[in-house]
Amino acid sequence: MLKIRLQRIGRKNDPAFRVVLTDSKNSTKSGRFLEILGTYNPKVLDKKLRVSFADDRIKHWLSKGAKLSDTMHNFLVQNKVIEGKKVNVLPKKKPTVARKELKAKK
């Protein structure tokens, strides 16, 4: 299955990301991708220059059956490339357990 997701580029403490089309079985750090569909640079101060997408190519691959990662889905909804609701990408919080209960379970 093809997937549109972010791939980290840039050196240590200077993150930048590519939006790539890749096979879902490829590791995110493998570097293998089929097509570059845009960029995201969180360190740029001007919000209009921070994100650039090839909207027509993204829509083309979505029509061919490619899936979006949750983060990419949220980016595209925020930038009005696609319509929909944002997806919660943060893990669900677990209830805190008191230390005495934690020791009793072991």
N, C-alpha and C positions, 0 to 999 in steps of 0.2 A: 504494500500500500504506500502511495506517495504521501508525503507530509510536508507542510510548510511550517518552518520553525526558525528560531533564532540560532545563529552560530556565532560564538564569541571569537572575536579577533582583537588584535591590539596587544600591547605588552602588559606586564604586571602593573597593577594600580592605574591603568589607563584603558578601561573597557570600551570597546566598540563592538557592534554586532552587525552581522549580515542577515538578511532574510533570505533563506535558501529553500529550494525544493529538493527534497532528498527522499530516499527510500526509508521507511520507518525502521527498518532493521539495522540501518547504519547507526553507529554510535555518534553522539553529538560532537565528540572530539576527533572523529576519524578524518574529517576534512573532505569527505566525499559528498558531492552534491551534483544535481543535474543542471540547475540554473540559479543564478542570483536574481532575486526579485526585489531587492531594496536594501536599505541600511538604516541603522538606528545608532546614534551616538549620544549617550546620556550626558556627556560632559559639555556639549555645546549649549551656550546660554540662550540663544534665540530659538524659541520653541518651534518655529516654522522650519528651521534648518536641521533640527534634531532628528527628524524622521523623514525618510523619502521611500516611497513604495512605487513599484510599477503596477499601478492599479489594474490596467487592462490585462497584464500577464497573470496576476493573482486571480482575477475573475475567470480567465481562461482555464487555469489549472483546477480551480474549484469546480468548474463545469465538467471537467474531465474526471472528477471523482477524488481529487486530492483532499486530504483532511488538514485542518489547522490545529496547531498546538493551542492549549488554553491561553497562553500569554499572547500569541499572535492573534487569536480571536479577539481578545480584549483591545489590542492595538488597532486592529482594523475597525472595530466598532467605534472606538474613540475618535478615529480619524475619518469616520463616515465612508469608508470604502465598502463595508457591508452593513446590513441592518441586523439588529438583534440586541439581546441583553448581554451584559458582561457576565463572565463566568468567574466564580470564586476559585482562585488558584492557591490560596493559602490552606495549609493543612488544618483539619478540625482540631479544636482544643480538647484535650482530655481533662477530666476532672482531677484536681489535685488530691493526692493521697497523703494522709498524715504519716509521719515517719514511723510511729509505733505500729500502724497497720501494715506498713511496708515490711518491717522486720518480722512481724507475725506471719506473713505469707511465706517467707523463706524458711 
